[in-house]
Amino acid sequence: MSASTWSLQDAKNRFSAVVDAAQRGEPQWVTRRGKPVSVVISAETFERLQQLERASAPSFTDVLLNLPQDDEPFERLPLQQRDVEF
């Protein structure tokens, strides 16, 4: 599986070719002013990535159950109060 790189203008002009290559499983990088700004991938690849992300993310219940269950002190992040005008 190889990836191709397209300038934004070329990707617009040859959008069908970009999509066809993505459907074949070849990620298509799009650049703007020489810097990568997006990748076109197949819907199948996107769905697979979404499923992996959902599977690896903890559920809200897991987060709650992993909170400290005791009254032990915990380290607080140093925060600076912001100025508020009334």
PDB file with SEQRES, HELIX, SHEET and CRYST1 records, atoms N, CA, C and O in Angstrom:
SEQRES   1 A   86  MET SER ALA SER THR TRP SER LEU GLN ASP ALA LYS ASN          
SEQRES   2 A   86  ARG PHE SER ALA VAL VAL ASP ALA ALA GLN ARG GLY GLU          
SEQRES   3 A   86  PRO GLN TRP VAL THR ARG ARG GLY LYS PRO VAL SER VAL          
SEQRES   4 A   86  VAL ILE SER ALA GLU THR PHE GLU ARG LEU GLN GLN LEU          
SEQRES   5 A   86  GLU ARG ALA SER ALA PRO SER PHE THR ASP VAL LEU LEU          
SEQRES   6 A   86  ASN LEU PRO GLN ASP ASP GLU PRO PHE GLU ARG LEU PRO          
SEQRES   7 A   86  LEU GLN GLN ARG ASP VAL GLU PHE                              
HELIX    1 AA1 LEU A    8  ASN A   13  1                                   6    
HELIX    2 AA2 PHE A   15  GLN A   23  1                                   9    
HELIX    3 AA3 ALA A   43  SER A   56  1                                  14    
HELIX    4 AA4 PHE A   60  LEU A   65  1                                   6    
SHEET    1 AA1 3 SER A   4  SER A   7  0                                        
SHEET    2 AA1 3 GLN A  28  ARG A  32  1                                        
SHEET    3 AA1 3 LYS A  35  VAL A  40 -1                                        
CRYST1    1.000    1.000    1.000  90.00  90.00  90.00 P 1           1          
ATOM      1  N   MET A   1       0.850  -1.165   0.000  1.00  0.00           N  
ATOM      2  CA  MET A   1       0.000   0.000   0.000  1.00  0.00           C  
ATOM      3  C   MET A   1       0.897   1.230   0.000  1.00  0.00           C  
ATOM      4  O   MET A   1       1.630   1.463   0.962  1.00  0.00           O  
ATOM      5  N   SER A   2       0.848   2.002  -1.046  1.00  0.00           N  
ATOM      6  CA  SER A   2       1.669   3.201  -1.125  1.00  0.00           C  
ATOM      7  C   SER A   2       0.780   4.434  -1.018  1.00  0.00           C  
ATOM      8  O   SER A   2      -0.420   4.379  -1.288  1.00  0.00           O  
ATOM      9  N   ALA A   3       1.379   5.524  -0.626  1.00  0.00           N  
ATOM     10  CA  ALA A   3       0.637   6.776  -0.507  1.00  0.00           C  
ATOM     11  C   ALA A   3       1.159   7.764  -1.534  1.00  0.00           C  
ATOM     12  O   ALA A   3       2.359   7.823  -1.802  1.00  0.00           O  
ATOM     13  N   SER A   4       0.253   8.534  -2.101  1.00  0.00           N  
ATOM     14  CA  SER A   4       0.625   9.582  -3.038  1.00  0.00           C  
ATOM     15  C   SER A   4       0.377  10.929  -2.391  1.00  0.00           C  
ATOM     16  O   SER A   4      -0.425  11.046  -1.464  1.00  0.00           O  
ATOM     17  N   THR A   5       1.063  11.939  -2.881  1.00  0.00           N  
ATOM     18  CA  THR A   5       0.895  13.300  -2.380  1.00  0.00           C  
ATOM     19  C   THR A   5       0.428  14.191  -3.518  1.00  0.00           C  
ATOM     20  O   THR A   5       0.982  14.154  -4.617  1.00  0.00           O  
ATOM     21  N   TRP A   6      -0.590  14.988  -3.249  1.00  0.00           N  
ATOM     22  CA  TRP A   6      -1.181  15.884  -4.232  1.00  0.00           C  
ATOM     23  C   TRP A   6      -1.195  17.302  -3.670  1.00  0.00           C  
ATOM     24  O   TRP A   6      -1.451  17.496  -2.481  1.00  0.00           O  
ATOM     25  N   SER A   7      -0.927  18.274  -4.499  1.00  0.00           N  
ATOM     26  CA  SER A   7      -1.182  19.655  -4.077  1.00  0.00           C  
ATOM     27  C   SER A   7      -2.703  19.809  -4.050  1.00  0.00           C  
ATOM     28  O   SER A   7      -3.417  19.060  -4.717  1.00  0.00           O  
ATOM     29  N   LEU A   8      -3.187  20.758  -3.296  1.00  0.00           N  
ATOM     30  CA  LEU A   8      -4.631  20.956  -3.200  1.00  0.00           C  
ATOM     31  C   LEU A   8      -5.246  21.203  -4.574  1.00  0.00           C  
ATOM     32  O   LEU A   8      -6.295  20.645  -4.894  1.00  0.00           O  
ATOM     33  N   GLN A   9      -4.606  22.024  -5.374  1.00  0.00           N  
ATOM     34  CA  GLN A   9      -5.136  22.322  -6.712  1.00  0.00           C  
ATOM     35  C   GLN A   9      -5.190  21.058  -7.566  1.00  0.00           C  
ATOM     36  O   GLN A   9      -6.189  20.808  -8.240  1.00  0.00           O  
ATOM     37  N   ASP A  10      -4.113  20.253  -7.542  1.00  0.00           N  
ATOM     38  CA  ASP A  10      -4.107  19.009  -8.320  1.00  0.00           C  
ATOM     39  C   ASP A  10      -5.171  18.040  -7.808  1.00  0.00           C  
ATOM     40  O   ASP A  10      -5.831  17.360  -8.594  1.00  0.00           O  
ATOM     41  N   ALA A  11      -5.332  17.984  -6.491  1.00  0.00           N  
ATOM     42  CA  ALA A  11      -6.349  17.092  -5.917  1.00  0.00           C  
ATOM     43  C   ALA A  11      -7.743  17.520  -6.366  1.00  0.00           C  
ATOM     44  O   ALA A  11      -8.590  16.676  -6.658  1.00  0.00           O  
ATOM     45  N   LYS A  12      -7.979  18.828  -6.420  1.00  0.00           N  
ATOM     46  CA  LYS A  12      -9.281  19.311  -6.901  1.00  0.00           C  
ATOM     47  C   LYS A  12      -9.490  18.946  -8.366  1.00  0.00           C  
ATOM     48  O   LYS A  12     -10.559  18.477  -8.758  1.00  0.00           O  
ATOM     49  N   ASN A  13      -8.453  19.170  -9.165  1.00  0.00           N  
ATOM     50  CA  ASN A  13      -8.559  18.905 -10.595  1.00  0.00           C  
ATOM     51  C   ASN A  13      -8.693  17.424 -10.921  1.00  0.00           C  
ATOM     52  O   ASN A  13      -9.309  17.060 -11.923  1.00  0.00           O  
ATOM     53  N   ARG A  14      -8.119  16.568 -10.078  1.00  0.00           N  
ATOM     54  CA  ARG A  14      -8.116  15.121 -10.348  1.00  0.00           C  
ATOM     55  C   ARG A  14      -8.791  14.349  -9.227  1.00  0.00           C  
ATOM     56  O   ARG A  14      -8.359  13.256  -8.862  1.00  0.00           O  
ATOM     57  N   PHE A  15      -9.863  14.933  -8.683  1.00  0.00           N  
ATOM     58  CA  PHE A  15     -10.514  14.359  -7.506  1.00  0.00           C  
ATOM     59  C   PHE A  15     -10.925  12.903  -7.713  1.00  0.00           C  
ATOM     60  O   PHE A  15     -10.788  12.094  -6.796  1.00  0.00           O  
ATOM     61  N   SER A  16     -11.417  12.561  -8.876  1.00  0.00           N  
ATOM     62  CA  SER A  16     -11.808  11.168  -9.149  1.00  0.00           C  
ATOM     63  C   SER A  16     -10.617  10.235  -9.004  1.00  0.00           C  
ATOM     64  O   SER A  16     -10.759   9.139  -8.462  1.00  0.00           O  
ATOM     65  N   ALA A  17      -9.453  10.644  -9.472  1.00  0.00           N  
ATOM     66  CA  ALA A  17      -8.247   9.816  -9.354  1.00  0.00           C  
ATOM     67  C   ALA A  17      -7.832   9.682  -7.889  1.00  0.00           C  
ATOM     68  O   ALA A  17      -7.396   8.615  -7.456  1.00  0.00           O  
ATOM     69  N   VAL A  18      -7.970  10.767  -7.135  1.00  0.00           N  
ATOM     70  CA  VAL A  18      -7.637  10.729  -5.702  1.00  0.00           C  
ATOM     71  C   VAL A  18      -8.548   9.728  -4.989  1.00  0.00           C  
ATOM     72  O   VAL A  18      -8.077   8.896  -4.214  1.00  0.00           O  
ATOM     73  N   VAL A  19      -9.850   9.814  -5.255  1.00  0.00           N  
ATOM     74  CA  VAL A  19     -10.819   8.921  -4.613  1.00  0.00           C  
ATOM     75  C   VAL A  19     -10.602   7.476  -5.062  1.00  0.00           C  
ATOM     76  O   VAL A  19     -10.661   6.563  -4.238  1.00  0.00           O  
ATOM     77  N   ASP A  20     -10.356   7.258  -6.331  1.00  0.00           N  
ATOM     78  CA  ASP A  20     -10.118   5.899  -6.835  1.00  0.00           C  
ATOM     79  C   ASP A  20      -8.917   5.265  -6.145  1.00  0.00           C  
ATOM     80  O   ASP A  20      -8.968   4.096  -5.762  1.00  0.00           O  
ATOM     81  N   ALA A  21      -7.847   6.019  -5.987  1.00  0.00           N  
ATOM     82  CA  ALA A  21      -6.647   5.490  -5.323  1.00  0.00           C  
ATOM     83  C   ALA A  21      -6.941   5.197  -3.852  1.00  0.00           C  
ATOM     84  O   ALA A  21      -6.487   4.185  -3.317  1.00  0.00           O  
ATOM     85  N   ALA A  22      -7.692   6.072  -3.203  1.00  0.00           N  
ATOM     86  CA  ALA A  22      -8.054   5.841  -1.798  1.00  0.00           C  
ATOM     87  C   ALA A  22      -8.899   4.575  -1.669  1.00  0.00           C  
ATOM     88  O   ALA A  22      -8.719   3.805  -0.725  1.00  0.00           O  
ATOM     89  N   GLN A  23      -9.808   4.355  -2.598  1.00  0.00           N  
ATOM     90  CA  GLN A  23     -10.641   3.145  -2.583  1.00  0.00           C  
ATOM     91  C   GLN A  23      -9.804   1.886  -2.754  1.00  0.00           C  
ATOM     92  O   GLN A  23     -10.170   0.822  -2.253  1.00  0.00           O  
ATOM     93  N   ARG A  24      -8.695   1.998  -3.450  1.00  0.00           N  
ATOM     94  CA  ARG A  24      -7.805   0.840  -3.633  1.00  0.00           C  
ATOM     95  C   ARG A  24      -6.939   0.605  -2.395  1.00  0.00           C  
ATOM     96  O   ARG A  24      -6.107  -0.302  -2.382  1.00  0.00           O  
ATOM     97  N   GLY A  25      -7.134   1.422  -1.353  1.00  0.00           N  
ATOM     98  CA  GLY A  25      -6.374   1.248  -0.122  1.00  0.00           C  
ATOM     99  C   GLY A  25      -5.092   2.048  -0.071  1.00  0.00           C  
ATOM    100  O   GLY A  25      -4.230   1.781   0.766  1.00  0.00           O  
ATOM    101  N   GLU A  26      -4.950   3.031  -0.955  1.00  0.00           N  
ATOM    102  CA  GLU A  26      -3.753   3.867  -0.991  1.00  0.00           C  
ATOM    103  C   GLU A  26      -4.096   5.249  -0.428  1.00  0.00           C  
ATOM    104  O   GLU A  26      -4.750   6.037  -1.112  1.00  0.00           O  
ATOM    105  N   PRO A  27      -3.673   5.560   0.796  1.00  0.00           N  
ATOM    106  CA  PRO A  27      -3.960   6.883   1.355  1.00  0.00           C  
ATOM    107  C   PRO A  27      -3.398   7.977   0.446  1.00  0.00           C  
ATOM    108  O   PRO A  27      -2.295   7.844  -0.084  1.00  0.00           O  
ATOM    109  N   GLN A  28      -4.149   9.041   0.272  1.00  0.00           N  
ATOM    110  CA  GLN A  28      -3.757  10.138  -0.615  1.00  0.00           C  
ATOM    111  C   GLN A  28      -3.572  11.409   0.203  1.00  0.00           C  
ATOM    112  O   GLN A  28      -4.543  11.986   0.692  1.00  0.00           O  
ATOM    113  N   TRP A  29      -2.328  11.842   0.348  1.00  0.00           N  
ATOM    114  CA  TRP A  29      -2.009  13.058   1.093  1.00  0.00           C  
ATOM    115  C   TRP A  29      -2.302  14.271   0.229  1.00  0.00           C  
ATOM    116  O   TRP A  29      -2.031  14.273  -0.972  1.00  0.00           O  
ATOM    117  N   VAL A  30      -2.860  15.308   0.853  1.00  0.00           N  
ATOM    118  CA  VAL A  30      -3.130  16.566   0.162  1.00  0.00           C  
ATOM    119  C   VAL A  30      -2.347  17.660   0.894  1.00  0.00           C  
ATOM    120  O   VAL A  30      -2.383  17.761   2.120  1.00  0.00           O  
ATOM    121  N   THR A  31      -1.642  18.472   0.107  1.00  0.00           N  
ATOM    122  CA  THR A  31      -0.844  19.543   0.694  1.00  0.00           C  
ATOM    123  C   THR A  31      -1.365  20.905   0.266  1.00  0.00           C  
ATOM    124  O   THR A  31      -1.974  21.052  -0.794  1.00  0.00           O  
ATOM    125  N   ARG A  32      -1.116  21.890   1.107  1.00  0.00           N  
ATOM    126  CA  ARG A  32      -1.419  23.281   0.778  1.00  0.00           C  
ATOM    127  C   ARG A  32      -0.143  24.069   1.048  1.00  0.00           C  
ATOM    128  O   ARG A  32       0.386  24.060   2.160  1.00  0.00           O  
ATOM    129  N   ARG A  33       0.332  24.737   0.031  1.00  0.00           N  
ATOM    130  CA  ARG A  33       1.596  25.482   0.119  1.00  0.00           C  
ATOM    131  C   ARG A  33       2.732  24.581   0.610  1.00  0.00           C  
ATOM    132  O   ARG A  33       3.592  25.004   1.382  1.00  0.00           O  
ATOM    133  N   GLY A  34       2.711  23.331   0.142  1.00  0.00           N  
ATOM    134  CA  GLY A  34       3.786  22.388   0.448  1.00  0.00           C  
ATOM    135  C   GLY A  34       3.686  21.693   1.789  1.00  0.00           C  
ATOM    136  O   GLY A  34       4.543  20.872   2.113  1.00  0.00           O  
ATOM    137  N   LYS A  35       2.651  22.000   2.591  1.00  0.00           N  
ATOM    138  CA  LYS A  35       2.511  21.380   3.906  1.00  0.00           C  
ATOM    139  C   LYS A  35       1.310  20.435   3.903  1.00  0.00           C  
ATOM    140  O   LYS A  35       0.250  20.791   3.386  1.00  0.00           O  
ATOM    141  N   PRO A  36       1.459  19.238   4.472  1.00  0.00           N  
ATOM    142  CA  PRO A  36       0.333  18.298   4.523  1.00  0.00           C  
ATOM    143  C   PRO A  36      -0.833  18.887   5.322  1.00  0.00           C  
ATOM    144  O   PRO A  36      -0.650  19.394   6.429  1.00  0.00           O  
ATOM    145  N   VAL A  37      -2.035  18.811   4.740  1.00  0.00           N  
ATOM    146  CA  VAL A  37      -3.220  19.336   5.426  1.00  0.00           C  
ATOM    147  C   VAL A  37      -4.324  18.293   5.592  1.00  0.00           C  
ATOM    148  O   VAL A  37      -5.185  18.445   6.458  1.00  0.00           O  
ATOM    149  N   SER A  38      -4.312  17.239   4.779  1.00  0.00           N  
ATOM    150  CA  SER A  38      -5.336  16.206   4.917  1.00  0.00           C  
ATOM    151  C   SER A  38      -4.899  14.932   4.213  1.00  0.00           C  
ATOM    152  O   SER A  38      -3.954  14.909   3.425  1.00  0.00           O  
ATOM    153  N   VAL A  39      -5.633  13.872   4.537  1.00  0.00           N  
ATOM    154  CA  VAL A  39      -5.406  12.580   3.901  1.00  0.00           C  
ATOM    155  C   VAL A  39      -6.761  12.040   3.470  1.00  0.00           C  
ATOM    156  O   VAL A  39      -7.706  12.027   4.258  1.00  0.00           O  
ATOM    157  N   VAL A  40      -6.857  11.599   2.234  1.00  0.00           N  
ATOM    158  CA  VAL A  40      -8.077  10.978   1.731  1.00  0.00           C  
ATOM    159  C   VAL A  40      -7.888   9.469   1.856  1.00  0.00           C  
ATOM    160  O   VAL A  40      -6.934   8.900   1.324  1.00  0.00           O  
ATOM    161  N   ILE A  41      -8.824   8.828   2.578  1.00  0.00           N  
ATOM    162  CA  ILE A  41      -8.779   7.377   2.764  1.00  0.00           C  
ATOM    163  C   ILE A  41     -10.134   6.798   2.379  1.00  0.00           C  
ATOM    164  O   ILE A  41     -11.115   7.531   2.250  1.00  0.00           O  
ATOM    165  N   SER A  42     -10.185   5.498   2.200  1.00  0.00           N  
ATOM    166  CA  SER A  42     -11.446   4.854   1.836  1.00  0.00           C  
ATOM    167  C   SER A  42     -12.401   4.870   3.026  1.00  0.00           C  
ATOM    168  O   SER A  42     -11.974   4.965   4.177  1.00  0.00           O  
ATOM    169  N   ALA A  43     -13.692   4.775   2.735  1.00  0.00           N  
ATOM    170  CA  ALA A  43     -14.702   4.710   3.791  1.00  0.00           C  
ATOM    171  C   ALA A  43     -14.468   3.480   4.664  1.00  0.00           C  
ATOM    172  O   ALA A  43     -14.664   3.535   5.878  1.00  0.00           O  
ATOM    173  N   GLU A  44     -14.051   2.377   4.054  1.00  0.00           N  
ATOM    174  CA  GLU A  44     -13.780   1.149   4.802  1.00  0.00           C  
ATOM    175  C   GLU A  44     -12.651   1.365   5.818  1.00  0.00           C  
ATOM    176  O   GLU A  44     -12.756   0.938   6.968  1.00  0.00           O  
ATOM    177  N   THR A  45     -11.583   2.021   5.392  1.00  0.00           N  
ATOM    178  CA  THR A  45     -10.467   2.310   6.294  1.00  0.00           C  
ATOM    179  C   THR A  45     -10.914   3.247   7.408  1.00  0.00           C  
ATOM    180  O   THR A  45     -10.558   3.052   8.571  1.00  0.00           O  
ATOM    181  N   PHE A  46     -11.688   4.258   7.054  1.00  0.00           N  
ATOM    182  CA  PHE A  46     -12.188   5.199   8.055  1.00  0.00           C  
ATOM    183  C   PHE A  46     -13.022   4.483   9.108  1.00  0.00           C  
ATOM    184  O   PHE A  46     -12.837   4.713  10.303  1.00  0.00           O  
ATOM    185  N   GLU A  47     -13.937   3.619   8.683  1.00  0.00           N  
ATOM    186  CA  GLU A  47     -14.785   2.867   9.623  1.00  0.00           C  
ATOM    187  C   GLU A  47     -13.940   1.985  10.536  1.00  0.00           C  
ATOM    188  O   GLU A  47     -14.202   1.893  11.736  1.00  0.00           O  
ATOM    189  N   ARG A  48     -12.927   1.337   9.965  1.00  0.00           N  
ATOM    190  CA  ARG A  48     -12.052   0.482  10.764  1.00  0.00           C  
ATOM    191  C   ARG A  48     -11.321   1.308  11.822  1.00  0.00           C  
ATOM    192  O   ARG A  48     -11.209   0.883  12.971  1.00  0.00           O  
ATOM    193  N   LEU A  49     -10.828   2.477  11.443  1.00  0.00           N  
ATOM    194  CA  LEU A  49     -10.148   3.356  12.390  1.00  0.00           C  
ATOM    195  C   LEU A  49     -11.099   3.854  13.476  1.00  0.00           C  
ATOM    196  O   LEU A  49     -10.720   3.963  14.642  1.00  0.00           O  
ATOM    197  N   GLN A  50     -12.334   4.154  13.085  1.00  0.00           N  
ATOM    198  CA  GLN A  50     -13.338   4.586  14.067  1.00  0.00           C  
ATOM    199  C   GLN A  50     -13.606   3.477  15.085  1.00  0.00           C  
ATOM    200  O   GLN A  50     -13.696   3.739  16.284  1.00  0.00           O  
ATOM    201  N   GLN A  51     -13.733   2.240  14.606  1.00  0.00           N  
ATOM    202  CA  GLN A  51     -13.979   1.114  15.509  1.00  0.00           C  
ATOM    203  C   GLN A  51     -12.809   0.909  16.461  1.00  0.00           C  
ATOM    204  O   GLN A  51     -13.012   0.638  17.644  1.00  0.00           O  
ATOM    205  N   LEU A  52     -11.588   1.034  15.955  1.00  0.00           N  
ATOM    206  CA  LEU A  52     -10.410   0.896  16.815  1.00  0.00           C  
ATOM    207  C   LEU A  52     -10.385   1.982  17.884  1.00  0.00           C  
ATOM    208  O   LEU A  52     -10.052   1.723  19.041  1.00  0.00           O  
ATOM    209  N   GLU A  53     -10.737   3.188  17.486  1.00  0.00           N  
ATOM    210  CA  GLU A  53     -10.748   4.295  18.447  1.00  0.00           C  
ATOM    211  C   GLU A  53     -11.800   4.063  19.525  1.00  0.00           C  
ATOM    212  O   GLU A  53     -11.532   4.270  20.709  1.00  0.00           O  
ATOM    213  N   ARG A  54     -12.992   3.634  19.123  1.00  0.00           N  
ATOM    214  CA  ARG A  54     -14.045   3.371  20.098  1.00  0.00           C  
ATOM    215  C   ARG A  54     -13.656   2.230  21.034  1.00  0.00           C  
ATOM    216  O   ARG A  54     -13.955   2.273  22.227  1.00  0.00           O  
ATOM    217  N   ALA A  55     -12.987   1.207  20.489  1.00  0.00           N  
ATOM    218  CA  ALA A  55     -12.602   0.052  21.297  1.00  0.00           C  
ATOM    219  C   ALA A  55     -11.520   0.411  22.308  1.00  0.00           C  
ATOM    220  O   ALA A  55     -11.471  -0.176  23.389  1.00  0.00           O  
ATOM    221  N   SER A  56     -10.659   1.359  21.980  1.00  0.00           N  
ATOM    222  CA  SER A  56      -9.557   1.686  22.880  1.00  0.00           C  
ATOM    223  C   SER A  56      -9.906   2.793  23.870  1.00  0.00           C  
ATOM    224  O   SER A  56      -9.182   2.988  24.847  1.00  0.00           O  
ATOM    225  N   ALA A  57     -10.990   3.517  23.641  1.00  0.00           N  
ATOM    226  CA  ALA A  57     -11.374   4.594  24.552  1.00  0.00           C  
ATOM    227  C   ALA A  57     -12.115   4.024  25.752  1.00  0.00           C  
ATOM    228  O   ALA A  57     -13.002   3.185  25.593  1.00  0.00           O  
ATOM    229  N   PRO A  58     -11.755   4.478  26.961  1.00  0.00           N  
ATOM    230  CA  PRO A  58     -12.472   3.977  28.142  1.00  0.00           C  
ATOM    231  C   PRO A  58     -13.899   4.518  28.159  1.00  0.00           C  
ATOM    232  O   PRO A  58     -14.159   5.621  27.678  1.00  0.00           O  
ATOM    233  N   SER A  59     -14.804   3.744  28.707  1.00  0.00           N  
ATOM    234  CA  SER A  59     -16.184   4.203  28.822  1.00  0.00           C  
ATOM    235  C   SER A  59     -16.281   5.182  29.990  1.00  0.00           C  
ATOM    236  O   SER A  59     -15.390   5.241  30.839  1.00  0.00           O  
ATOM    237  N   PHE A  60     -17.350   5.935  30.024  1.00  0.00           N  
ATOM    238  CA  PHE A  60     -17.562   6.874  31.124  1.00  0.00           C  
ATOM    239  C   PHE A  60     -17.607   6.124  32.451  1.00  0.00           C  
ATOM    240  O   PHE A  60     -17.084   6.606  33.455  1.00  0.00           O  
ATOM    241  N   THR A  61     -18.224   4.956  32.459  1.00  0.00           N  
ATOM    242  CA  THR A  61     -18.284   4.129  33.663  1.00  0.00           C  
ATOM    243  C   THR A  61     -16.888   3.741  34.122  1.00  0.00           C  
ATOM    244  O   THR A  61     -16.588   3.803  35.315  1.00  0.00           O  
ATOM    245  N   ASP A  62     -16.024   3.340  33.182  1.00  0.00           N  
ATOM    246  CA  ASP A  62     -14.643   2.988  33.538  1.00  0.00           C  
ATOM    247  C   ASP A  62     -13.915   4.168  34.165  1.00  0.00           C  
ATOM    248  O   ASP A  62     -13.183   4.009  35.141  1.00  0.00           O  
ATOM    249  N   VAL A  63     -14.120   5.342  33.601  1.00  0.00           N  
ATOM    250  CA  VAL A  63     -13.465   6.535  34.138  1.00  0.00           C  
ATOM    251  C   VAL A  63     -13.931   6.788  35.575  1.00  0.00           C  
ATOM    252  O   VAL A  63     -13.116   7.046  36.462  1.00  0.00           O  
ATOM    253  N   LEU A  64     -15.235   6.713  35.794  1.00  0.00           N  
ATOM    254  CA  LEU A  64     -15.759   6.933  37.142  1.00  0.00           C  
ATOM    255  C   LEU A  64     -15.255   5.886  38.129  1.00  0.00           C  
ATOM    256  O   LEU A  64     -14.906   6.216  39.263  1.00  0.00           O  
ATOM    257  N   LEU A  65     -15.217   4.631  37.703  1.00  0.00           N  
ATOM    258  CA  LEU A  65     -14.769   3.567  38.595  1.00  0.00           C  
ATOM    259  C   LEU A  65     -13.279   3.657  38.904  1.00  0.00           C  
ATOM    260  O   LEU A  65     -12.831   3.115  39.914  1.00  0.00           O  
ATOM    261  N   ASN A  66     -12.508   4.324  38.061  1.00  0.00           N  
ATOM    262  CA  ASN A  66     -11.076   4.460  38.295  1.00  0.00           C  
ATOM    263  C   ASN A  66     -10.706   5.702  39.093  1.00  0.00           C  
ATOM    264  O   ASN A  66      -9.527   5.940  39.358  1.00  0.00           O  
ATOM    265  N   LEU A  67     -11.694   6.492  39.475  1.00  0.00           N  
ATOM    266  CA  LEU A  67     -11.404   7.647  40.315  1.00  0.00           C  
ATOM    267  C   LEU A  67     -10.952   7.158  41.687  1.00  0.00           C  
ATOM    268  O   LEU A  67     -11.361   6.080  42.119  1.00  0.00           O  
ATOM    269  N   PRO A  68     -10.112   7.935  42.382  1.00  0.00           N  
ATOM    270  CA  PRO A  68      -9.683   7.514  43.721  1.00  0.00           C  
ATOM    271  C   PRO A  68     -10.890   7.279  44.626  1.00  0.00           C  
ATOM    272  O   PRO A  68     -11.832   8.071  44.629  1.00  0.00           O  
ATOM    273  N   GLN A  69     -10.858   6.196  45.389  1.00  0.00           N  
ATOM    274  CA  GLN A  69     -11.978   5.816  46.241  1.00  0.00           C  
ATOM    275  C   GLN A  69     -11.728   6.148  47.714  1.00  0.00           C  
ATOM    276  O   GLN A  69     -12.485   5.722  48.585  1.00  0.00           O  
ATOM    277  N   ASP A  70     -10.686   6.893  47.985  1.00  0.00           N  
ATOM    278  CA  ASP A  70     -10.359   7.209  49.369  1.00  0.00           C  
ATOM    279  C   ASP A  70     -10.293   8.727  49.556  1.00  0.00           C  
ATOM    280  O   ASP A  70     -10.521   9.491  48.618  1.00  0.00           O  
ATOM    281  N   ASP A  71      -9.986   9.136  50.747  1.00  0.00           N  
ATOM    282  CA  ASP A  71      -9.881  10.565  51.032  1.00  0.00           C  
ATOM    283  C   ASP A  71      -8.433  11.032  51.042  1.00  0.00           C  
ATOM    284  O   ASP A  71      -8.117  12.071  51.622  1.00  0.00           O  
ATOM    285  N   GLU A  72      -7.562  10.275  50.409  1.00  0.00           N  
ATOM    286  CA  GLU A  72      -6.158  10.643  50.345  1.00  0.00           C  
ATOM    287  C   GLU A  72      -6.008  11.926  49.528  1.00  0.00           C  
ATOM    288  O   GLU A  72      -6.737  12.144  48.560  1.00  0.00           O  
ATOM    289  N   PRO A  73      -5.062  12.769  49.925  1.00  0.00           N  
ATOM    290  CA  PRO A  73      -4.842  13.982  49.124  1.00  0.00           C  
ATOM    291  C   PRO A  73      -4.277  13.628  47.749  1.00  0.00           C  
ATOM    292  O   PRO A  73      -3.636  12.592  47.573  1.00  0.00           O  
ATOM    293  N   PHE A  74      -4.520  14.485  46.806  1.00  0.00           N  
ATOM    294  CA  PHE A  74      -3.996  14.277  45.467  1.00  0.00           C  
ATOM    295  C   PHE A  74      -3.321  15.554  45.003  1.00  0.00           C  
ATOM    296  O   PHE A  74      -3.613  16.647  45.487  1.00  0.00           O  
ATOM    297  N   GLU A  75      -2.425  15.391  44.067  1.00  0.00           N  
ATOM    298  CA  GLU A  75      -1.672  16.528  43.565  1.00  0.00           C  
ATOM    299  C   GLU A  75      -2.565  17.383  42.665  1.00  0.00           C  
ATOM    300  O   GLU A  75      -3.196  16.880  41.735  1.00  0.00           O  
ATOM    301  N   ARG A  76      -2.603  18.659  42.953  1.00  0.00           N  
ATOM    302  CA  ARG A  76      -3.377  19.585  42.124  1.00  0.00           C  
ATOM    303  C   ARG A  76      -2.451  20.264  41.129  1.00  0.00           C  
ATOM    304  O   ARG A  76      -1.292  20.552  41.431  1.00  0.00           O  
ATOM    305  N   LEU A  77      -2.964  20.509  39.972  1.00  0.00           N  
ATOM    306  CA  LEU A  77      -2.192  21.237  38.972  1.00  0.00           C  
ATOM    307  C   LEU A  77      -2.147  22.714  39.357  1.00  0.00           C  
ATOM    308  O   LEU A  77      -3.154  23.282  39.781  1.00  0.00           O  
ATOM    309  N   PRO A  78      -0.998  23.321  39.212  1.00  0.00           N  
ATOM    310  CA  PRO A  78      -0.938  24.758  39.527  1.00  0.00           C  
ATOM    311  C   PRO A  78      -1.719  25.546  38.472  1.00  0.00           C  
ATOM    312  O   PRO A  78      -1.409  25.492  37.282  1.00  0.00           O  
ATOM    313  N   LEU A  79      -2.714  26.261  38.922  1.00  0.00           N  
ATOM    314  CA  LEU A  79      -3.544  27.041  38.013  1.00  0.00           C  
ATOM    315  C   LEU A  79      -3.443  28.511  38.367  1.00  0.00           C  
ATOM    316  O   LEU A  79      -3.334  28.870  39.540  1.00  0.00           O  
ATOM    317  N   GLN A  80      -3.479  29.341  37.373  1.00  0.00           N  
ATOM    318  CA  GLN A  80      -3.453  30.777  37.595  1.00  0.00           C  
ATOM    319  C   GLN A  80      -4.845  31.309  37.308  1.00  0.00           C  
ATOM    320  O   GLN A  80      -5.417  31.068  36.245  1.00  0.00           O  
ATOM    321  N   GLN A  81      -5.378  32.042  38.285  1.00  0.00           N  
ATOM    322  CA  GLN A  81      -6.720  32.586  38.097  1.00  0.00           C  
ATOM    323  C   GLN A  81      -6.696  33.657  37.023  1.00  0.00           C  
ATOM    324  O   GLN A  81      -5.715  34.384  36.868  1.00  0.00           O  
ATOM    325  N   ARG A  82      -7.764  33.739  36.304  1.00  0.00           N  
ATOM    326  CA  ARG A  82      -7.842  34.767  35.272  1.00  0.00           C  
ATOM    327  C   ARG A  82      -8.561  35.986  35.815  1.00  0.00           C  
ATOM    328  O   ARG A  82      -9.379  35.881  36.729  1.00  0.00           O  
ATOM    329  N   ASP A  83      -8.259  37.117  35.260  1.00  0.00           N  
ATOM    330  CA  ASP A  83      -8.897  38.365  35.657  1.00  0.00           C  
ATOM    331  C   ASP A  83     -10.297  38.413  35.081  1.00  0.00           C  
ATOM    332  O   ASP A  83     -10.514  38.111  33.907  1.00  0.00           O  
ATOM    333  N   VAL A  84     -11.245  38.799  35.923  1.00  0.00           N  
ATOM    334  CA  VAL A  84     -12.634  38.902  35.488  1.00  0.00           C  
ATOM    335  C   VAL A  84     -13.135  40.300  35.837  1.00  0.00           C  
ATOM    336  O   VAL A  84     -12.967  40.769  36.963  1.00  0.00           O  
ATOM    337  N   GLU A  85     -13.735  40.938  34.881  1.00  0.00           N  
ATOM    338  CA  GLU A  85     -14.304  42.259  35.119  1.00  0.00           C  
ATOM    339  C   GLU A  85     -15.810  42.136  35.262  1.00  0.00           C  
ATOM    340  O   GLU A  85     -16.468  41.423  34.505  1.00  0.00           O  
ATOM    341  N   PHE A  86     -16.339  42.843  36.247  1.00  0.00           N  
ATOM    342  CA  PHE A  86     -17.792  42.844  36.447  1.00  0.00           C  
ATOM    343  C   PHE A  86     -18.386  44.154  36.051  1.00  0.00           C  
ATOM    344  O   PHE A  86     -19.599  44.338  36.151  1.00  0.00           O  
TER     345      PHE A  86                                                      
END                                                                             
